[in-house]
């Protein structure tokens, strides 16, 4: 399948627009204007050269986030969003999934579909859409889920991937468990893959590993981009010599079973900016911690549990995966020994073999000499799913806030059904 065709980025809500802009900017800086994510358009005023515009649609129920993302892209001087690819309204979704999904979504469906259609018509061979959204609020979660359903209905041949920001466990939105669960349940029916980005893990990496004193939203967004750029850019399978990116063979490899669509990304090493020029790694020092994280459900390299690991090896697995995809970036990437991540005991007994797909790109990632990114469809997601189900079901048992969702066209039965869907997701991963 190769690297696939063009990918249309859809940015939904405040968080989705901020993250999408940072990922596109990082992609441009990583490999230039990749024609899968950017296209050339008429020159900007005062310029003789063709301009570079993102293959993107920006959506929010309030105009500020879209306006800010559009201005930030233009301010780079390197690229922009195409005029007329923005959809805004003047009122938000009130941190209510039902408001976004049952009211804003149907009302905006045709106009947003027209914008997506225009970008698809500008592509030679569109391969999929990548939707950025947060799960805690109303617009990202509700409208984002509705857009995913619209794309599935209108363009069934496209791959639909949602990059979702999993909210902090200490989030201050009381109905956050409902919004998160409702969005996951809906995406489970429409998306081909759901890339799972945990806010708490990102905060931890920024503060504890990258030594950023007070991580800002933009710090987190840049870190998300660092996780995603290697999997969206092209890298080569050493065995076949074919180029891959997420919208191609890796997606088929990772999400071969329809009950398992949640993908987590982990990246090693994470080096503070001030230390980059003084730091060099060998591939074993990069691959081994990542293999130990895969065996123990580790989320960050500074918290790896090495209990039971012999010198130069990893411990017996305490977690299983359906599939892993390892992307290596930097000089010598194609020759790195990755056998620790290929062991059968890391994978569910019934998973298709081989469970590990490996691709490499000799180009450094953001001045880091060697980098490894592991994309996993594994039991790493089970614990946060279990916590989400407990919190959402506790609210529902008290009928807390249910009336706020009923006010926007949702029934208590629908809410109960969708919570049961997420509970089944968690159970499926427990049984890997």
Phi, psi and omega in degrees: 000342178064207183279354178082179180274197180294149181242125177268121176276132175237116183256122187236128178079175182299308181296315181300322179289320179294314181293314181302318179297316182293322180293315179298317179297319179293323177299317180297318180288335182284315189220017182078188184284079177305123185293348176286333183246344182228158174221163179265142182226183181300150182302148172291157177306131179086002181238144178267346184268152175299144177272159179251122180238148179283144171279083191212154173233133182248130185226133168201156179273359171229147190280341191298312184297320178293317179298317181293317179296319178298316180293321181296319178295315181296324182293340178293335184074002184249330184202172180207168169272146181292137175301143177082009179253025181243140174233123180223155167234182185256003179226145181278196180250009173059034181052039184228112182303317182297322178299316180289317187279316187268340181247295181300316185304303180298321182293325183267354191308308186294320182290321177291321178299324178297320179294317178297317180299320180298319179290323178296323180290338178277355180262149177281319184207078183297136181252337182179179175235146178239114185255123177261132182200151169267159182257346190280325188268209184254316184286306180303313184286310185282305179294321179301316178295323180291322177296319178301318179294322179296315179298317179298319181290317187277325185226073187295342182280345183279147171280131181248115178239131178250123172265109189247137178268111180282124189291161176297143177297341180258022182302149185262010176266114187300326183266013180308316179300321177298307184302316181295313182294318181296318180294315179300318180297317180293317180293329177300337180271338189241326186280151171278330178206149178234110180275123196255110184243107187276121182301318183295320178294321178296317177300317181298314181298315181299313186281314189267327185262312181274355174059040174270118189301310180229087184300130177268172175301322181292325174301315179296319181294322177294325178292320175301316179300321179297324177291323190268330184304314181298330182273341177270332176283166180281141172216162192248134173282115184298330183288316185260340184079005181271148176275142179226157163214178186307317183276069181187219182302322180303322180294320177294322179294315186285324187242055182286341182245129186295344180275353185232102185235358186270123182245132177247145179244138174227143186226136180222137355269167170247118186238129176305144185305321183290346183257353188302314185289348180254007187239133175222145183236156165258154184301321178301325180287345177267315187286321185297312177301323179293322177295321178292322176297320178294324182285335189238009183063031176290144182256327182226149187293334181281349180246019180299132177268110182264013180303128177082003181269123176287160181301129180077007183226184175240163182282170177299137184299136171249005182215147179238158181233156169279320179195152171235150170232120181255124176247122180253133180234131176129168181303134179079010184301323183290344182256001183296142178276114185243020185299332179302329182270355183260359185295138185301327184294347177281350188241154176301142184303330184265000182292147179295140179260148355282148182280343183249126170254132182236129173228157186220152176218125185286351181282135177296153176256112175049050175070004174273125189295322179221135182218141174233131176242128179249119175257122189235135165256093193212182180286001176305329184274350186297313184300311177296327176296317179299316180297320179297314181298317180300315182291318181292319180291327176296319176296315184292327179299329178267001186057031181290128175065005182300324181299330179293329179279323177297329180296339182247029170093012180253142178261160176298326179295319178296318178300315180298318181297317182289326175296322178295327178296318180290323176299322178292325175302310180301318180294321179299317180290328177297331185268002179303000000 
